[in-house]
Amino acid sequence: RTVIIQYIAVRQDLLSSFGWPIGAVIAQACHASSAVLHTFHDDPHVQEYLHDINGMHKVVLQINNEDELKTLSAKLQENGVHHKLWIEQPENVPTCLATKPYPKTDIQKYFKKYKLYS
């Protein structure tokens, strides 16, 4: 069976350079994940992903800064990978992105160079 996975990429510099509380950073990932699931709710991969609520697969990766996040978002967009770039308001700061759930084999190549968030 093909694994359906959601990738979430979160800026590490929000903690290290900007001093955001860990809870605020986690909330950003939650916002992006919720938004992309809502936006693409009727997509067959999203439906399959949500069907097994106790077996969802997410990978949370570390992005160094805003430029790297925007570069990743542009690469995903160029390759037709649906995702949500979360921009925190009212600060208007891009903080993270979450992909629509996809078969792992279809999108893992875009994320191989990133480390797990730590």
Secondary structure, DSSP 8 states (H G I E B T S, - for coil): ---EEEEEEEESHHHHTT---HHHHHHHHHHHHHHHHHHTTTSHHHHHHHHSGGG-EEEEEEE-SHHHHHHHHHHHHHTT--EEEEEETTTTEEEEEEE--EEHHHHGGGTTTS-B--
